């Protein structure tokens, strides 16, 4: 479920920062697509708001990761290291309910 939010310059700036850090960390070119979304969770044990980052390489390979913080609280250190990229790859046909 998408979390209700108020549009604000801080929120837009936070999303831009996360996109920038992701592009830099994984050495993504300008043609790569990056999506940053804040989700609300009612799953027991999960924080109420999490941030999901999905990106597609120029070769259209899909990757994603989740940060267990609201979007505006995400920092550069929350982005996984570059060497972990292949572990973030989405396997076609496999549904991962956690991410």
C-alpha positions as CSV (number, residue, x, y, z in Angstrom):
1,X,0.0,0.0,0.0
2,X,1.3,3.5,-0.8
3,X,1.8,5.7,2.1
4,X,-0.2,9.0,2.2
5,X,2.2,11.9,1.9
6,X,2.3,15.6,1.6
7,X,4.3,17.0,-1.4
8,X,7.1,19.0,-0.1
9,X,10.5,20.3,-1.4
10,X,12.2,18.2,1.4
11,X,10.6,15.1,0.1
12,X,11.5,15.7,-3.5
13,X,15.0,16.6,-2.5
14,X,15.3,13.3,-0.4
15,X,14.1,11.2,-3.4
16,X,16.6,13.0,-5.7
17,X,19.4,12.4,-3.2
18,X,18.6,8.7,-3.0
19,X,18.5,8.4,-6.8
20,X,21.9,10.2,-7.1
21,X,23.5,8.0,-4.5
22,X,22.1,4.9,-6.2
23,X,23.3,6.0,-9.6
24,X,26.8,6.8,-8.2
25,X,27.2,3.7,-6.1
26,X,26.2,1.3,-8.9
27,X,27.9,3.3,-11.7
28,X,24.6,3.7,-13.6
29,X,24.6,5.7,-16.7
30,X,22.1,8.4,-17.6
31,X,20.0,5.9,-19.5
32,X,19.3,3.7,-16.4
33,X,15.9,4.1,-14.8
34,X,15.7,4.5,-11.0
35,X,12.5,4.5,-8.9
36,X,12.4,5.5,-5.3
37,X,9.1,4.8,-3.4
38,X,8.1,5.1,0.2
39,X,5.7,2.3,1.3
40,X,3.5,1.8,4.3
41,X,3.6,-1.6,5.9
42,X,1.2,-3.3,8.3
43,X,3.4,-6.4,8.5
44,X,4.2,-7.3,12.1
45,X,7.9,-6.6,12.9
46,X,8.3,-4.2,10.0
47,X,8.6,-0.4,10.5
48,X,5.5,1.5,9.5
49,X,7.3,3.2,6.6
50,X,10.1,1.8,4.4
51,X,11.8,3.1,1.3
52,X,12.1,0.8,-1.8
53,X,14.7,1.6,-4.5
54,X,14.4,-0.2,-7.9
55,X,16.7,0.3,-10.8
56,X,17.1,-1.0,-14.3
57,X,20.5,-1.1,-16.0
58,X,21.0,0.0,-19.6
59,X,20.7,-3.7,-20.5
60,X,17.2,-3.7,-18.8
61,X,18.3,-5.9,-15.9
62,X,16.2,-5.2,-12.8
63,X,17.5,-4.7,-9.3
64,X,16.0,-3.5,-6.0
65,X,16.6,-3.0,-2.3
66,X,14.6,-1.9,0.7
67,X,15.7,0.6,3.4
68,X,13.8,0.2,6.6
69,X,13.4,3.9,7.1
70,X,11.1,6.7,5.8
71,X,12.4,8.3,2.6
72,X,13.5,11.5,4.3
73,X,15.6,9.6,6.8
74,X,17.6,7.6,4.2
75,X,21.3,8.4,4.2
76,X,24.1,7.5,1.7
77,X,25.3,4.7,4.0
78,X,22.0,3.0,3.6
79,X,22.6,2.3,0.0
80,X,24.2,-1.2,-0.4
81,X,27.9,-1.4,-1.5
82,X,28.6,-1.7,-5.2
83,X,30.0,-5.2,-4.9
84,X,26.5,-6.4,-3.7
85,X,24.8,-5.4,-6.9
86,X,24.2,-8.9,-8.3
87,X,22.7,-10.0,-5.0
88,X,20.1,-7.2,-5.6
89,X,19.1,-8.6,-9.0
90,X,15.5,-9.6,-9.5
91,X,15.1,-13.1,-10.9
92,X,12.3,-13.2,-13.5
93,X,9.3,-15.3,-12.3
94,X,10.4,-15.2,-8.6
95,X,8.1,-13.1,-6.4
96,X,9.9,-11.8,-3.3
97,X,7.2,-10.6,-0.9
98,X,9.8,-9.1,1.5
99,X,11.2,-6.5,-1.0
